[in-house]
């Protein structure tokens, strides 16, 4: 039986032999990609841990129109950033606690 180089059978056999001879390599990731993905996953986990205490409510709440930024289950500290309680800032630093004993 003779095969012509242009025959479909020859083409299939030729490609099968070439494919069998080629080395199989796993997909190579660009340098640093795995490290960057790990960093981003760590950041997402940290933000998720913080955001578990935060949600937004639409509509009215205590006769105020929303949206309302709600923090539950955590103490909230508001600071001017100067490190001084009398820094000339119009806003008085405040500490809001969920503990009704304080």
C-alpha positions as CSV (number, residue, x, y, z in Angstrom):
1,X,0.0,0.0,0.0
2,X,1.4,3.3,-1.0
3,X,0.6,6.7,0.6
4,X,0.9,9.9,-1.2
5,X,2.4,12.8,0.9
6,X,-0.8,14.8,0.2
7,X,-3.2,12.0,1.4
8,X,-5.2,12.6,4.6
9,X,-4.0,9.3,6.1
10,X,-0.4,10.4,5.7
11,X,-1.1,13.7,7.3
12,X,-2.8,12.1,10.3
13,X,0.0,9.6,10.8
14,X,2.7,12.3,10.4
15,X,1.0,14.6,13.0
16,X,0.6,11.6,15.4
17,X,4.3,10.8,15.2
18,X,5.3,14.4,15.7
19,X,3.0,14.8,18.7
20,X,4.4,11.6,20.3
21,X,7.9,12.9,19.9
22,X,7.3,16.4,21.4
23,X,8.0,16.7,25.1
24,X,5.1,17.5,27.3
25,X,5.7,20.5,29.5
26,X,3.4,21.9,32.1
27,X,2.1,25.4,31.5
28,X,4.7,27.8,32.7
29,X,3.6,30.8,34.7
30,X,5.3,34.2,34.3
31,X,7.9,34.9,37.0
32,X,6.4,36.2,40.2
33,X,2.8,35.5,39.2
34,X,2.2,32.9,41.9
35,X,3.8,35.2,44.5
36,X,1.6,38.1,43.4
37,X,-1.5,35.9,43.5
38,X,-0.6,34.8,47.0
39,X,-0.1,38.5,48.1
40,X,-3.5,39.5,46.7
41,X,-5.3,36.5,48.3
42,X,-3.7,37.5,51.6
43,X,-5.0,41.1,51.2
44,X,-8.5,39.9,50.3
45,X,-8.6,37.7,53.4
46,X,-7.5,40.7,55.6
47,X,-10.1,43.0,54.1
48,X,-12.8,40.3,54.4
49,X,-12.0,40.0,58.1
50,X,-12.5,43.7,58.6
51,X,-15.5,44.1,56.4
52,X,-17.4,41.4,58.4
53,X,-18.4,44.3,60.8
54,X,-19.6,46.7,58.0
55,X,-22.7,47.0,55.9
56,X,-24.7,49.6,54.2
57,X,-28.5,50.2,54.8
58,X,-30.6,52.1,52.3
59,X,-33.7,54.0,53.1
60,X,-34.6,55.7,56.4
61,X,-33.0,54.9,59.8
62,X,-33.8,56.9,62.9
63,X,-35.6,59.5,60.7
64,X,-32.5,60.0,58.5
65,X,-32.4,59.2,54.8
66,X,-29.8,56.6,53.7
67,X,-27.6,55.3,52.7
68,X,-26.2,54.5,56.1
69,X,-22.7,53.1,56.8
70,X,-23.2,50.7,59.7
71,X,-20.5,49.2,61.8
72,X,-21.7,46.4,64.2
73,X,-19.7,44.3,66.6
74,X,-16.7,46.5,66.8
75,X,-15.6,49.7,68.6
76,X,-15.1,52.7,66.4
77,X,-12.4,55.3,67.1
78,X,-12.4,58.6,65.2
79,X,-9.1,60.5,65.2
80,X,-8.0,63.8,63.7
81,X,-4.5,62.3,63.1
82,X,-2.5,65.0,64.9
83,X,-2.1,63.0,68.1
84,X,-3.4,65.9,70.2
85,X,-6.9,66.4,71.6
86,X,-6.6,70.2,71.1
87,X,-5.2,70.6,67.6
88,X,-7.5,73.4,66.3
89,X,-9.6,70.9,64.4
90,X,-13.3,71.7,64.4
91,X,-14.2,68.0,64.8
92,X,-13.7,66.6,68.3
93,X,-12.1,63.2,68.3
94,X,-14.5,60.6,69.7
95,X,-14.5,57.0,70.7
96,X,-17.8,55.1,70.3
97,X,-18.1,51.9,72.2
98,X,-20.5,49.0,71.8
99,X,-20.0,48.4,75.6
100,X,-22.9,50.1,77.3
101,X,-20.9,50.0,80.7
102,X,-18.5,52.7,79.5
